[in-house]
Amino acid sequence: MSKILIIEDEAAIRRVLTKILTEENDTYQVEEAEDGVAGFEKIKNNDYDLVLCDIKMPKMDGVEVLEAVKKIKPEIPMVMISGHGDMETAINTMRLGAFDYISKPPDLNRLLNTVRNALDKKQLVVENKILKKKVSKNYEMIGESEAINHIKVMIEKVAQTEARVLITGPNGTGKELVAHQLHEKSERANFPLIEVNCAAIPSELIESELFGHVKGAFTSAVKDRAGKFEAADKGTIFLDEIGDMSLSAQAKVLRALQESMITRVGADKDIKVDVRVVAATNKDLKKEIAEGRFREDLYHRLAVILIKVPALNERRDDIPMLISHFADKIASEQGNAVKKFSAAAINLLKEYDWTGNIRELRNVVERLIILGGSEISENDVKLFASK
């Protein structure tokens, strides 16, 4: 059943809308509210799939209802009902987050099409949330060691703020997991998390990648193109391996942080962006600063909060949990039964020198599952996980 709320101070209009919707589809469950205050109370205390809301009402008008709802339940699509004199206001409500508007008296086909489209959008939002929960499992932080618990506590404290975060640690330790957790637990979680691997982009292209370009800015710029900062608007941009970024690009990132403005390559028009920046590096940035390869002013802008992710050798107590996690995940991916690891096998793996950190451990677990016996033994580890 799709649950719809009609907020309208004219009883006749409420009756017409209710009659149209319930006769059109017997899965529509329609409730009514006679003014904005009553409607908002219903929304606070109930879950609705759609709200139809008049603009001009006593006590609390439709624009005030819309703004209040977007603060507490932004996922509910709201369709505004406007009189002929309210058209300009109705159009402005779209900028405030309304799904659409319909005019009085309501046109039957337009009303029904708008309702169907709004409910489809709500369903898509629900499906995306379910998908996001599944995706977020790929970014779980596995472990209960003191070092990992310290990071989890920091994430809980920092995620809800707008503070910039610099994540440090060796390659393969899971710095991207921290970035994802920070985003998913933040107020920006409903907006994009855009990841940029600064080390993988040639220095001559990094500015275009981050800030976009206009047609003709360089030889291959055949059309205007938005950059990653624009794509991350209202969300988070994760600048991985920022220590590999060119000095000229660093200067532009610094400006973006200072002024919340970017300029596409080849353009003279500034674009305002609202982006939270999370950065990561495996380099010693203070050493890079001393050697002239990294801007000190950018470092201080980025490192409001520092989170150091430990090497696997520093959290060996987490290895049994990580092995179990990877074994379950690999079995699920391959459609096979989960293979157990003997206590002796796990103890031997705990003694290894994990220079490649968690990434290396994951590869070794997969290799042992493919090549080892029905239960992974100490001998399997000696044969197939030799360093």
Secondary structure as UniProt FT lines:
FT   STRAND          2..7
FT   HELIX           11..24
FT   TURN            26..27
FT   STRAND          28..33
FT   HELIX           36..45
FT   STRAND          50..54
FT   HELIX           62..72
FT   TURN            74..75
FT   STRAND          78..82
FT   HELIX           84..86
FT   HELIX           87..95
FT   TURN            96..97
FT   STRAND          100..103
FT   HELIX           108..136
FT   HELIX           137..139
FT   HELIX           146..159
FT   STRAND          165..168
FT   TURN            171..172
FT   HELIX           175..184
FT   TURN            187..190
FT   STRAND          193..197
FT   TURN            198..200
FT   TURN            203..205
FT   HELIX           206..211
FT   TURN            215..216
FT   TURN            219..220
FT   HELIX           228..231
FT   TURN            232..234
FT   STRAND          236..240
FT   HELIX           242..244
FT   HELIX           247..259
FT   STRAND          261..263
FT   STRAND          270..272
FT   STRAND          276..281
FT   HELIX           285..290
FT   TURN            291..292
FT   HELIX           296..302
FT   TURN            303..304
FT   STRAND          305..308
FT   HELIX           312..314
FT   HELIX           316..318
FT   HELIX           319..334
FT   STRAND          340..341
FT   HELIX           343..351
FT   TURN            355..356
FT   HELIX           357..371
FT   STRAND          375..376
FT   HELIX           378..384
//
